[in-house]
Amino acid sequence: MLKPMGLQSLFILSLFVLCIVEIAISGHTSSFIRSEWPSSDIPYEDEAFIVPKGYNAPEQVHITQGDYDGKAVIISWVTTSEPGTSEVLYGTAEKKFDRTAKGKFTNYTFYDYKSGYIHHCLVDGLEYNTKYYYKIGKGDSAREFWFQTPPDIDPDAPYTFGIIGDLGQTYNSLSTLQHYMQTGAQTVLFVGDLSYADRYEHNDGIRWDTWGRFVERSAAYQPWIWTAGNHEIEYRPDLGEVSTFKPYLHRYTTPYLASKSSSPLWYAVRRASAHIIVLSSYSPFVKYTPQWHWLLRELQRVDREKTPWLIVLMHAPLYNSNEAHYMEGESMRAAFESWFVQYKVDIIFAGHVHAYERSYRISNVNYNITSGNRYPVPDKSAPIYVTVGDGGNQEGLALRFSDPQPDYSAFREASYGHSTLELKNRTHAFYRWNRNDDGKPVPTDLVVFHNQYWASNARRRRLKKHHHSQNCDIFVATF
């Protein structure tokens, strides 16, 4: 008699079947059409933007990684009436805050808008895989939150990331955020375009405040790794505002110095088994620029024996078969694609296009305008490119894909949603794109990603030999 399958075996079998389907059905454009909520922002007075009670209570609370290896966080918040304190009280037991960290505050003006007092506090020297409770503010207006540090840097450390882009603050945005918070993912990789405040007359700074309160429900409890998009540039010489990224840089800090970057707009962090590189699509990146030099050094610095999963975030996609923003990433592709192939980047996540698309592993590194193949070709050393610019913002969906679908495009659909990437070990990860409001437990697009570094036969044999000698059971699929 056959023994009944366990849940884990059924799950692995389902992934096997899904992978075979993915290979057999090349290039799928979903015909799904969803009735969506209006692409207009939630009203200011809506409970989604609720202001915390109490005089000068901290609001817009969010955290991000504060160092290179995940043993620090930067806690940020805003007070509106007066600066107040920039201290963070924290500890490993609820209601017992036995440690203190001191931060700083800043503020800014943008035309006729004056921000509140924006606090940033580095909390470092943390232990891995530990739950910390923290408290900010004073007296009856003080507020308490918590966060979980990641596991040690380790090639087989399991970890789950969420990927969100172009979120905005519509009811579609709220649906995306609520769906994401049900996944159990531990850190958000945010691929740019946050508040869309620049869509308002005079770039209404109040919409930065409502957005900060909107995402606090998640961002106060887990790190969001920030990428800047075009809606963060806010270059308005007609208003006397000629510095770029002004509100964004004041509000959303990054640990760029830890990765030896010269700008908070491009940086890198290591978390669990992943090495994450954040690039700026709207800062100079051609040869000899600071970002170009930094990226080359950072790629050379990656240790795939410790962090096998190499992930790159940017805003403008390098490959995009939607008519919206078509070819806008081409100059960065020409500058960096050969490096991404050389260093075997696993996945590149982008936003900007308000739809979802995933590519096969392809490259176009042999084309040099006058000679070579003009079209992308399959390349086992190349990344998979994923566009997740479908968070829900007020500009609506990008509905017009090119026809026919390019050979490099594996799956595409114009719907709102988010993704999750579950790193299982050094060899395999489960990836899902989740369409909003399906009401189904099965995601719309599910793929098993094979790690690029450990895909080589020699390394797999070495890994198998090592784990057999250690008497360990590690899931290594063969498809």
C-alpha positions in Angstrom: 0.0 0.0 0.0 1.3 3.5 -0.8 1.8 5.8 2.1 -0.1 9.1 2.0 2.1 12.0 1.0 3.0 14.6 3.6 2.2 18.2 3.0 5.8 19.1 2.3 6.0 16.3 -0.3 2.8 17.5 -2.0 4.1 21.0 -2.0 7.4 20.0 -3.6 5.5 17.8 -6.2 3.3 20.7 -7.0 6.3 22.9 -7.6 7.8 20.3 -9.8 4.6 20.2 -11.9 4.5 24.0 -12.0 8.1 24.1 -13.2 7.4 21.7 -16.0 4.4 23.7 -17.1 6.5 26.8 -17.0 9.1 25.3 -19.3 6.5 23.8 -21.6 4.3 26.9 -22.0 6.7 29.6 -23.2 5.7 33.2 -23.2 2.3 33.7 -21.6 0.3 36.9 -21.7 -2.6 36.7 -19.2 -6.0 37.6 -20.6 -7.3 38.2 -17.0 -9.2 41.5 -16.7 -10.1 42.7 -13.2 -12.6 45.3 -12.3 -10.6 47.7 -10.2 -11.2 50.4 -7.7 -10.8 54.0 -9.1 -7.2 55.0 -9.5 -7.6 58.0 -7.2 -6.0 58.6 -3.8 -7.7 57.7 -0.6 -9.2 60.9 0.9 -7.0 62.7 3.5 -9.5 62.0 6.3 -9.8 58.3 5.7 -8.9 55.9 8.6 -6.1 54.5 6.4 -4.2 57.7 7.3 -5.1 57.8 11.0 -3.1 60.2 13.1 -2.0 58.7 16.4 -3.5 60.2 19.6 -1.7 62.4 21.9 0.3 65.7 21.8 3.3 65.4 19.4 2.9 61.7 19.1 5.4 60.0 16.8 3.9 59.1 13.5 5.0 57.7 10.1 7.2 55.2 11.9 9.4 53.0 9.6 12.6 51.0 9.9 15.2 49.9 7.4 18.5 47.9 7.7 21.1 50.0 9.4 24.4 48.3 8.5 25.9 46.0 6.0 25.1 42.6 7.7 21.7 43.0 9.4 22.8 43.6 13.0 21.4 47.2 13.1 18.3 49.1 12.1 17.5 52.7 11.5 14.3 53.7 13.1 12.6 56.8 11.7 9.5 58.8 12.6 8.0 62.3 12.5 6.7 64.6 15.2 4.6 67.5 14.1 4.3 70.1 16.9 7.9 70.2 18.2 11.1 68.2 17.9 10.7 66.3 21.1 13.1 63.5 21.8 15.1 61.5 19.2 15.8 58.7 21.6 14.7 55.1 21.1 14.2 52.8 24.1 14.5 49.1 23.3 15.0 45.7 24.7 14.3 42.0 24.1 11.3 41.7 26.5 7.9 43.4 26.0 7.5 46.5 28.1 11.1 46.2 29.4 13.2 48.8 27.6 16.6 48.5 29.2 18.7 50.1 26.4 18.8 53.5 24.8 19.9 54.8 21.4 20.1 58.5 20.5 19.3 59.8 17.1 19.0 63.2 15.3 16.2 65.1 13.7 15.9 67.2 10.6 13.2 69.0 8.6 12.8 70.7 5.2 10.6 73.1 3.2 9.4 72.5 -0.3 7.8 75.6 -1.8 4.9 76.4 0.6 5.1 73.2 2.6 7.1 72.8 5.8 7.7 69.3 7.0 7.4 68.0 10.6 10.5 67.0 12.6 11.9 63.9 11.0 13.9 61.7 13.4 16.4 59.0 12.4 18.0 56.8 15.1 20.6 54.0 14.5 20.1 51.1 16.8 23.2 48.8 16.4 24.9 45.9 18.1 21.9 43.7 17.8 21.8 40.0 18.0 20.7 37.9 15.1 17.4 36.1 15.0 16.0 38.1 18.0 12.8 39.9 18.6 13.3 43.5 19.8 10.7 45.8 21.3 11.1 49.6 21.0 9.5 52.7 22.3 9.6 56.2 20.9 8.0 59.5 22.2 7.3 60.7 25.7 4.6 60.3 28.3 1.0 59.5 27.2 2.0 60.1 23.6 4.8 57.4 23.5 4.3 54.5 21.1 5.6 51.0 21.1 6.5 48.6 18.3 8.7 45.6 17.6 10.9 44.0 14.9 12.7 40.7 14.3 16.4 40.7 13.3 17.4 38.3 10.5 19.3 35.0 11.0 23.1 35.0 10.7 24.7 35.5 7.4 24.7 31.9 6.1 24.4 30.4 2.6 21.5 28.1 3.7 19.7 30.6 5.9 16.0 30.6 4.8 14.4 34.0 4.5 11.4 35.5 2.7 11.3 38.9 1.0 8.3 40.8 -0.3 8.7 42.9 -3.4 6.5 46.0 -3.9 6.8 48.8 -6.3 4.9 52.0 -7.4 2.6 51.8 -4.4 1.0 55.2 -4.0 -2.0 55.6 -1.7 -5.2 54.5 -3.5 -7.6 51.8 -2.4 -5.7 49.5 -4.8 -2.6 50.4 -2.9 -4.3 49.5 0.4 -5.3 46.1 -1.1 -1.7 45.4 -2.1 -0.4 46.3 1.3 -3.1 44.2 3.1 -2.4 41.2 0.9 1.3 41.5 1.4 1.0 41.6 5.2 -0.8 38.2 5.1 2.2 36.5 3.4 4.5 36.2 6.4 7.4 37.8 4.5 10.0 39.4 6.7 11.4 42.3 4.7 10.2 44.5 1.8 12.3 45.1 -1.2 10.7 48.3 -2.4 11.6 49.2 -6.1 10.7 52.9 -6.1 7.8 55.4 -6.4 6.5 55.9 -2.9 3.9 58.5 -2.3 3.2 60.2 -5.7 3.1 63.5 -3.9 4.6 65.1 -7.0 1.3 64.4 -8.8 -0.3 67.2 -6.8 -0.1 70.9 -7.4 3.1 72.3 -5.8 4.1 68.6 -5.0 1.9 68.6 -1.9 4.0 67.5 1.0 1.0 66.5 3.0 0.8 63.5 0.7 4.2 62.4 1.9 2.8 62.6 5.5 -0.3 60.5 4.6 1.8 57.9 2.8 4.1 57.6 5.8 1.1 56.9 8.1 -0.3 54.5 5.4 2.7 52.2 5.3 3.5 52.4 9.0 1.3 49.3 9.6 4.0 47.2 8.0 7.1 49.4 7.9 7.2 50.0 11.6 7.6 46.3 12.2 9.9 45.1 9.5 12.6 46.7 7.3 11.8 48.2 4.0 14.8 48.4 1.7 14.3 51.6 -0.3 14.9 52.3 -4.0 14.3 55.7 -5.4 12.0 56.1 -8.5 11.2 58.9 -10.8 8.4 60.2 -8.6 11.0 60.9 -5.9 13.1 63.2 -8.1 10.8 66.3 -7.5 12.8 68.7 -9.6 10.7 71.9 -9.8 12.7 74.9 -10.9 9.4 76.7 -11.5 8.8 76.6 -7.7 12.4 77.4 -6.9 13.1 73.8 -6.0 16.2 72.8 -7.9 17.7 70.0 -5.7 16.6 66.5 -6.6 15.1 63.9 -4.3 14.7 66.5 -1.5 11.7 65.1 0.4 12.7 61.5 -0.2 16.3 61.9 1.1 15.1 63.8 4.2 12.5 61.1 5.1 13.9 57.8 4.0 17.5 57.2 5.0 19.7 54.2 3.9 22.8 52.6 5.3 24.9 53.6 2.2 28.1 54.4 4.1 28.2 50.8 5.3 28.7 49.6 1.7 31.2 52.4 0.9 28.8 54.2 -1.3 29.0 58.0 -1.8 25.2 58.4 -2.1 22.2 57.2 -0.2 20.6 56.5 -3.6 22.8 53.4 -4.3 24.0 51.0 -1.7 24.1 47.3 -0.7 23.1 45.2 2.3 23.5 41.5 3.2 20.6 39.8 4.8 20.4 36.1 5.7 21.6 34.3 2.5 21.1 37.3 0.2 23.3 40.1 -1.1 21.1 42.9 -2.2 22.3 45.8 -4.4 20.2 48.9 -4.8 20.8 51.1 -7.9 19.5 54.5 -8.9 18.0 54.7 -12.3 18.0 58.5 -12.1 21.5 59.3 -11.0 24.6 59.2 -13.3 25.7 55.7 -14.0 27.7 55.7 -17.2 31.4 54.8 -17.3 33.6 56.7 -14.7 30.7 58.0 -12.7 30.5 57.4 -8.9 27.7 54.8 -9.2 29.5 53.0 -12.0 32.8 52.7 -9.9 30.8 51.7 -6.8 28.8 49.0 -8.5 32.0 47.4 -10.0 33.6 47.3 -6.6 30.5 46.0 -4.9 30.1 43.1 -7.4 33.7 42.2 -6.8 33.0 42.2 -3.1 30.2 39.7 -3.2 31.0 36.4 -1.5 28.6 33.7 -3.0 29.9 31.2 -0.5 28.3 33.2 2.3 25.5 35.0 0.4 24.7 32.9 -2.6 21.6 34.9 -3.7 22.6 38.0 -5.6 19.6 40.4 -6.1 19.6 43.8 -7.7 16.9 46.4 -7.3 16.3 49.4 -9.6 13.3 51.4 -10.7 13.3 51.5 -14.5 13.3 47.9 -16.0 16.1 46.9 -18.4 13.7 44.5 -20.2 10.1 45.6 -20.7 7.5 44.6 -23.4 4.9 47.1 -22.3 4.3 50.2 -24.4 4.5 52.2 -21.1 8.1 53.4 -20.5 9.4 51.2 -23.3 13.2 51.2 -23.7 13.7 53.7 -20.8 16.1 51.3 -19.1 18.1 50.7 -22.2 21.0 53.0 -21.3 21.5 51.3 -17.9 21.3 47.9 -19.7 24.1 48.9 -22.0 26.1 50.1 -19.1 25.7 47.2 -16.7 24.2 44.1 -18.3 27.6 42.5 -19.1 28.5 42.8 -15.4 25.2 41.2 -14.4 26.0 38.3 -16.6 29.6 38.1 -15.6 28.8 38.0 -11.9 25.8 35.7 -12.4 23.2 37.9 -10.8 20.2 35.8 -9.9 17.2 38.2 -10.1 16.8 41.9 -11.0 13.6 43.5 -9.6 12.3 46.7 -11.1 9.1 48.8 -11.0 8.1 51.9 -13.1 5.8 50.0 -15.5 2.4 49.6 -13.9 2.0 46.0 -14.7 3.7 42.6 -14.0 6.2 40.9 -16.2 8.8 38.1 -15.7 11.5 37.2 -18.2 13.5 34.1 -18.9 17.2 34.1 -18.4 18.3 36.2 -21.4 21.0 38.7 -22.4 21.8 41.0 -25.2 25.5 41.6 -24.4 26.8 40.8 -27.9 25.0 43.6 -29.6 27.2 46.8 -30.1 25.0 48.8 -32.6 27.1 48.0 -35.7 27.4 44.2 -35.3 26.2 41.2 -33.3 22.8 39.8 -32.7 20.2 42.5 -32.3 17.9 40.4 -30.2 18.1 39.0 -26.6 19.1 35.4 -26.6 18.9 32.6 -23.9 21.8 32.9 -21.5 22.2 30.5 -18.5 24.5 33.1 -16.8 22.0 35.9 -17.1 19.5 37.2 -14.4 15.8 36.8 -14.5 14.2 40.2 -14.9 11.0 40.9 -13.0 8.9 44.1 -13.2 6.6 44.6 -10.2 5.4 48.2 -10.8 1.8 47.2 -10.0 1.4 48.3 -6.4 -1.7 50.4 -7.0 -0.9 54.1 -7.5 -3.2 56.7 -8.9 -1.8 56.6 -12.5 -3.6 53.3 -13.1 -2.5 50.1 -14.9 -0.3 49.9 -18.0 -2.6 47.8 -20.2 -0.9 47.8 -23.6 1.7 45.1 -24.0 3.5 44.7 -27.3 2.1 42.1 -29.7 3.4 39.5 -30.4 5.0 38.8 -27.0 8.8 38.8 -27.2 10.6 35.5 -26.9 12.4 36.7 -23.8 9.1 37.4 -21.9 7.9 34.4 -19.8 4.7 35.8 -18.2 3.0 39.2 -18.1 -0.3 40.6 -16.8 -1.7 44.1 -16.2 -3.0 43.7 -12.7 -2.2 45.1 -9.3 -0.3 42.9 -6.9 3.0 42.1 -5.1 5.6 39.3 -5.1 7.3 37.2 -2.5 10.7 35.5 -2.8 11.3 32.6 -0.4 14.9 31.7 -0.2 14.9 28.0 0.9 18.7 27.3 0.9 21.7 28.1 -1.3 20.4 26.3 -4.3 16.6 27.0 -4.6 14.1 29.7 -4.0 10.3 29.8 -4.4 9.0 32.9 -6.2 5.4 34.0 -6.3 3.5 36.9 -7.9 0.2 37.4 -6.2 -2.6 39.3 -8.0 -4.8 41.4 -5.7 -8.1 40.1 -4.6 -8.1 36.7 -6.2 -9.5 35.1 -3.1 -7.4 32.0 -3.9 -4.5 30.4 -2.1 -2.6 29.7 -5.3 -0.6 32.7 -6.7 -0.9 33.7 -10.3 2.8 33.2 -11.2 4.9 30.7 -9.3 8.4 29.6 -10.2 11.3 27.8 -8.6 14.5 29.8 -9.1 17.8 27.9 -9.3 20.7 29.8 -7.7 23.2 31.0 -10.4 26.4 30.4 -8.4 25.5 26.9 -7.1 24.1 25.9 -10.5 27.5 24.7 -11.7 27.9 21.0 -11.7 31.2 21.1 -9.9 29.8 23.2 -7.0 26.7 21.0 -6.8 28.9 17.9 -6.5 31.0 19.6 -3.8 27.8 20.6 -2.0 26.3 17.1 -2.2 29.5 15.5 -0.9 29.7 18.0 2.0 26.1 17.6 3.1 26.3 13.8 2.9 29.3 13.9 5.1 27.4 16.1 7.5 24.4 13.8 7.3 22.2 16.7 6.4 19.0 16.6 4.3 18.9 19.5 1.9 16.3 19.9 -0.8 18.0 19.9 -4.2 15.7 19.6 -7.1 16.9 18.5 -10.5 14.6 20.2 -12.9 
